[in-house]
Amino acid sequence: MAALAYPVESRHPGWPARLGPLRVPAGVVAVRPVRLRDAGEWSRIRLRDQNHLEQWEPTGVGPWPDRNALWSWPSQWAALRGLARRGQCLPFTITVDGKFAGQITVGNVIRAALRSAWIGYWVSSELVRGGVATAAVALVTDHAFDSAGLHRLEATVRPENNASLKVLTKAGYRQEGLFERYLDVAGAWRDHLCFAVTKEETGDGLVARLLGSGRADLA
Ligand SMILES: CC(C)(COP(=O)(O)OP(=O)(O)OC[C@H]1O[C@@H](n2cnc3c(N)ncnc32)[C@H](O)[C@@H]1OP(=O)(O)O)[C@@H](O)C(=O)NCCC(=O)NCCS
């Protein structure tokens, strides 16, 4: 067979992937693709954490207990997996000490001359304030730039969400502006601050910066 003249580009660069581990105060953080068998922990934590999560997440169709029931994960997982296979999304589970701890997703991946996407995340209420989200954002951002071929990541956050604002600032994102009445969250159109980072701002990487600041160690 004749050799191919050009390398075949992956339709989904950077997917699938396992990232980390990094040690932070909450435990050992790693990131891996979402799995069908995440259903049990995903549902248990999200049903328990309605008050912790609902006020920050896009409004969904139907009541929280239905949207987060065990039986609603397979269709969400299949949709995420389909998007990942088409190169439009990198949907990861965050683990702490090997156990399901939340999700981090790179979504709406646009390629060509833009090479941009958004990043979103949540962490179980039992594990917050221990550096988990910051470590996951650093791992996934470096991966998006180094392996998934992206150039820019954006995160939009409600101005009241102090924890998430802190995560983005610690990880190395910078504030760009305010999107007014941007997203339907918890039943109303909410203003969001836009944070972003581009590849050339990250230097040796956000993980290297986190390690250098003493906020995380290699596990
Ligand atoms: C936002 C969220 C992901 C943070 O996860 P986390 O693992 O606790 O994040 P980290 O520990 O890496 O960093 C959180 C920082 O915010 C601080 N913080 C937490 N709650 C805070 C609050 N109410 N006010 C001010 N700071 C707060 C923490 O002390 C920590 O800072 P520190 O490391 O300097 O002490 C988590 O709280 C969550 O899942 N929230 C609900 C969903 C959500 O908001 N998702 C993001 C939408 S944009």
The ligand as an SDF file (V2000), in Angstrom:
LIG
                    3D

 48 50  0  0  0  0  0  0  0  0999 V2000
  -16.9870   26.5720   42.0310 C   0  0  0  0  0  0  0  0  0  0  0  0
  -16.5260   25.1900   42.4670 C   0  0  0  0  0  0  0  0  0  0  0  0
  -16.3610   24.3210   41.2370 C   0  0  0  0  0  0  0  0  0  0  0  0
  -15.1760   25.3400   43.2040 C   0  0  0  0  0  0  0  0  0  0  0  0
  -14.6660   24.0540   43.4630 O   0  0  0  0  0  0  0  0  0  0  0  0
  -13.4900   23.8520   44.5540 P   0  0  0  0  0  0  0  0  0  0  0  0
  -12.9180   22.5120   44.3110 O   0  0  0  0  0  0  0  0  0  0  0  0
  -13.9630   24.2100   45.8770 O   0  0  0  0  0  0  0  0  0  0  0  0
  -12.4490   24.9680   44.0650 O   0  0  0  0  0  0  0  0  0  0  0  0
  -11.0010   25.2760   44.6960 P   0  0  0  0  0  0  0  0  0  0  0  0
  -10.8870   24.6720   46.0540 O   0  0  0  0  0  0  0  0  0  0  0  0
   -9.9920   24.9250   43.6740 O   0  0  0  0  0  0  0  0  0  0  0  0
  -11.0330   26.8570   44.8090 O   0  0  0  0  0  0  0  0  0  0  0  0
  -12.1230   27.5210   45.4150 C   0  0  0  0  0  0  0  0  0  0  0  0
  -11.6370   28.7850   46.0660 C   0  0  0  0  0  0  0  0  0  0  0  0
  -12.7570   29.6180   46.3520 O   0  0  0  0  0  0  0  0  0  0  0  0
  -12.8070   29.8640   47.7490 C   0  0  0  0  0  0  0  0  0  0  0  0
  -14.2140   29.9180   48.1020 N   0  0  0  0  0  0  0  0  0  0  0  0
  -15.0860   28.8950   48.1920 C   0  0  0  0  0  0  0  0  0  0  0  0
  -16.3030   29.3730   48.4960 N   0  0  0  0  0  0  0  0  0  0  0  0
  -16.1750   30.7070   48.5650 C   0  0  0  0  0  0  0  0  0  0  0  0
  -17.0780   31.7580   48.8310 C   0  0  0  0  0  0  0  0  0  0  0  0
  -18.3640   31.5130   49.0810 N   0  0  0  0  0  0  0  0  0  0  0  0
  -16.6030   33.0380   48.8320 N   0  0  0  0  0  0  0  0  0  0  0  0
  -15.3020   33.2940   48.5640 C   0  0  0  0  0  0  0  0  0  0  0  0
  -14.3960   32.3230   48.2830 N   0  0  0  0  0  0  0  0  0  0  0  0
  -14.8400   31.0560   48.2900 C   0  0  0  0  0  0  0  0  0  0  0  0
  -12.0740   28.7190   48.3820 C   0  0  0  0  0  0  0  0  0  0  0  0
  -11.6140   29.0410   49.6650 O   0  0  0  0  0  0  0  0  0  0  0  0
  -10.9350   28.5160   47.3740 C   0  0  0  0  0  0  0  0  0  0  0  0
   -9.9360   29.5070   47.4990 O   0  0  0  0  0  0  0  0  0  0  0  0
   -8.5340   29.2060   48.2710 P   0  0  0  0  0  0  0  0  0  0  0  0
   -7.8860   28.0600   47.5790 O   0  0  0  0  0  0  0  0  0  0  0  0
   -7.7690   30.4570   48.1160 O   0  0  0  0  0  0  0  0  0  0  0  0
   -8.9170   28.8930   49.6680 O   0  0  0  0  0  0  0  0  0  0  0  0
  -17.5440   24.5240   43.4370 C   0  0  0  0  0  0  0  0  0  0  0  0
  -17.7820   25.3950   44.5290 O   0  0  0  0  0  0  0  0  0  0  0  0
  -18.8460   24.1800   42.7540 C   0  0  0  0  0  0  0  0  0  0  0  0
  -19.0030   23.1080   42.2140 O   0  0  0  0  0  0  0  0  0  0  0  0
  -19.8080   25.1170   42.7830 N   0  0  0  0  0  0  0  0  0  0  0  0
  -21.1100   24.9060   42.1940 C   0  0  0  0  0  0  0  0  0  0  0  0
  -21.0660   24.8220   40.6710 C   0  0  0  0  0  0  0  0  0  0  0  0
  -20.3830   26.0110   40.0540 C   0  0  0  0  0  0  0  0  0  0  0  0
  -20.4410   27.1310   40.5550 O   0  0  0  0  0  0  0  0  0  0  0  0
  -19.7060   25.7810   38.9120 N   0  0  0  0  0  0  0  0  0  0  0  0
  -19.0170   26.8330   38.1980 C   0  0  0  0  0  0  0  0  0  0  0  0
  -19.9650   27.6230   37.3920 C   0  0  0  0  0  0  0  0  0  0  0  0
  -19.1460   28.9740   36.5810 S   0  0  0  0  0  0  0  0  0  0  0  0
  1  2  1  0
  2  3  1  0
  2  4  1  0
  2 36  1  0
  4  5  1  0
  5  6  1  0
  6  7  2  0
  6  8  1  0
  6  9  1  0
  9 10  1  0
 10 11  2  0
 10 12  1  0
 10 13  1  0
 13 14  1  0
 14 15  1  0
 15 16  1  0
 15 30  1  0
 16 17  1  0
 17 18  1  0
 17 28  1  0
 18 19  1  0
 18 27  1  0
 19 20  2  0
 20 21  1  0
 21 22  1  0
 21 27  2  0
 22 23  1  0
 22 24  2  0
 24 25  1  0
 25 26  2  0
 26 27  1  0
 28 29  1  0
 28 30  1  0
 30 31  1  0
 31 32  1  0
 32 33  2  0
 32 34  1  0
 32 35  1  0
 36 37  1  0
 36 38  1  0
 38 39  2  0
 38 40  1  0
 40 41  1  0
 41 42  1  0
 42 43  1  0
 43 44  2  0
 43 45  1  0
 45 46  1  0
 46 47  1  0
 47 48  1  0
M  END
$$$$
